[in-house]
């Protein structure tokens, strides 16, 4: 009986001690969850006031909440007598293994964060990167989605985009369209310049400011090349490129601007003959 009473006393002693630890851990867990949720709301409000990109807001909020919850669970486990050092070591080892396995994805993830934070381009911009060009239709955490002029969808890895050259055609609000035509050298350059400018400005998508430029770019035998450069918005580039050329050609025909005739060169294959013996 004495042994039973000793075990019983020890059991109740352990229960009382563990019960207090359990109640304390539960209290810390409940209060911690409340504080974490409150911090999450404050964080989201601060980012919204700071006009941070919506995609970046949700990502940073989720990352912060997950980190705080992991810290809370480690704290509660320590209060219950669980060895947190080994627990943290296991989490660290798992994190290292996952990081090595997802090395490329993590680079894309980091690139996505850099793009969202520093904004080298935004949705709707016309950009060129990795040998591809098109309109940005979506910026994701791992990829940037482009729509090309021929209506193809291009998916670019953010890691490569953030670490290489990006040409943004929309940053300044307008883009120059380069058109090259050849005319006969006897044409008056001042008259040609005015005809070309008027033809460009007759296109509804050509900007009046900055004004179109017309310059002599090259002199050849029997012809001269002129560069005609109207300005337009980036999304209207190809419409203006083709439309302005047609208007310029019609204006040159109307004013009887001399244009060199195309030359066709016909090469004849050599005929090999074999002597008959």
Steps between C-alpha positions, in 0.01 A plus 500: 500500500786731577635454145157573354468814704847611392419443132165671541660801663762515228232471233289780643813710544588446133142573394492821699834613357416396144151643534639839595743483207219395267273782616785750466582368152136519391474854636817605317377332180160677509653839581773445241248421224305814590814716491617345170161568335507857633851553366387358165216752477732787596758383246242476220363845583848651496581344162169617356570857615847472351344406163703179476404269214205274588687184399792594722266587788345154514835329462677696776201466731489122455877473553490706821200312641657161429827600667328632813286187531804275478668703777186473712485122459867465600435714809196294602692176444777625731246583770370142483849362557570399140863540402483790255869485405453174311171630363669813363784287360250281315322805358835644392603175331166479322532861389850437364386189312201679353718799410751283313222313320325823400806709428375615161152572633644701789701709252180567306321578825770751599486650150123539528537684830761734347274574202202572725704721733714700253248495210725506189171442317133459584196328354417659163858603415665387177834342584777294342690240700669166436455547124122538539287813476136569572250655739521402866163345590593353839785511753499187713731403786697256283425613141418801285240447227529686167259526207689540170376708204406177318281400799733241652539454876861504624590390854829642630672383819530793741852396605631543146300821443623669821866409431514602133426797278139614473398754235185688604338669200218654704689677780496845335150473355600505132717303260663595171402311185789476252404492131756502220415586137705570191436787259672638193778754572344778291210539747494814716577384855306783668186418304544128564536566874177700519303244294619214724424689823150593383436140393611368840290749695194399298513162678275516810748311720808710418589750774537868416739543794772396454466585132599254227859521377613472138872489422726392220670182618706376206610603151547232235554507127171592336300516825498639851358341814292702744406411856144588601437476877151565637425448871212302648402309812679169550186289457431665162849442354415246231177676399693821439795319338284356224236774482744790479695336217181462299405864556850617404494292182162647400623854571814444292289367212266798528787751488681296234809447712758313296589161646768274356392200300587164653777312325479129442815305438471169317788267535542215258643173614814398313438222254747218527567313182671171471712435199392195305777265415 
